[in-house]
């Protein structure tokens, strides 16, 4: 009884997953590299740079996390044969 050849599986590492990984890594690198923002100037409405730089990353990190989620979700739907919305 001949066996049918196994169906080829799509690659696990794809461009959209690489972009998603970069979206998730960028905020961590930016905030863990403290020497890049450990200063008082420039001030923004009286707030030292050290504080407003970190707070500016909150919405940026949220947007990047959502982008990574959407990319991976779209790829998973396409992988499973969904509509890919």
C-alpha positions, 0 to 999 in steps of 0.5 A, spaced: 500 500 500 503 506 497 503 512 502 502 519 500 507 524 500 507 528 506 504 535 505 509 540 506 509 545 512 510 552 511 516 555 514 516 557 521 520 563 521 517 568 516 518 575 514 511 577 518 514 574 524 521 577 524 517 584 523 513 582 529 519 580 533 522 587 532 516 590 534 516 587 541 524 587 542 524 595 540 521 597 546 525 593 551 532 595 548 530 602 548 528 602 555 533 597 558 539 602 555 538 607 560 545 611 558 541 613 552 536 617 556 539 618 563 539 625 563 535 631 565 535 635 559 531 637 554 525 638 559 518 637 556 513 642 560 517 642 566 518 634 566 526 632 566 527 628 559 528 621 564 521 621 565 518 623 559 522 619 555 519 613 559 512 615 559 512 616 551 514 609 550 508 607 553 503 608 547 509 607 542 510 600 546 502 599 546 502 600 538 508 596 537 505 590 541 498 590 537 502 591 531 506 584 532 499 581 535 495 583 528 501 580 524 502 574 527 494 573 528 493 574 520 499 569 519 496 564 523 489 565 519 492 564 513 496 558 515 490 555 517 486 557 511 482 562 514 480 569 510 486 572 513 483 579 515 
